[in-house]
Amino acid sequence: MAEYVTGSPAGALRVGILPSAFNPPTIAHLALADAAQHAAGLDQIVFALPQDLPHKSFEGASRPQRIQMLEAAVTGRPGRGVVLTDGGLFVEIARELKDLHPLGAEIFLICGKDAARRIAAWDYGDGPAFTEQLQEFALLVGDRAGRYVPDARWGQRVQTIALSAELDSVSSARLRQSRCRNEDWQALTVPGVAKLIEQWNLYR
């Protein structure tokens, strides 16, 4: 069951969900959320941190630390929230959020190009295939370091979002590496998150 840490589902009928490991949140996450909201006319965007990550383990920052960093990242940003989910697959996250929102709410999952390719090719076992999942949510994919070309079979259920080329080199991994090497890293995130990273002496 999804749980709002920051924000509320009240009144939101077009809901964007940006799931990630957020280790840590970066300006690229925030820019992708802003671009998705503008492109799809979303009422709300929530940053979703799953209990279990299907392709990653919780290394570096702990889950409670990531929650606090996300709260710092959305502070002062209207229409933004932080949500914790039990499931880590996109279809699981979409279902958990839909249960919290008004009847008829439309769910949009937001991700980057690499994540889009991964979830489209994922082995879902006995679960619904990716094409079937698109009946439950639409997918908004940020173009970074080259354009993402959706399969024509998906129609308008998968759309691409243009992002600034300046974001191509921004990632959580780059921030961690820069911090470890004592290089400039603060510009890759927002001040509130940078303050927590310093406070906890993360990524050294």
Summary of the structure (lengths in Angstrom):
residues: 204
radius of gyration: 16.3
end to end distance: 34.2
largest distance: 49.5
contacts: 642
relative contact order: 0.20
helix: 40%
strand: 20%
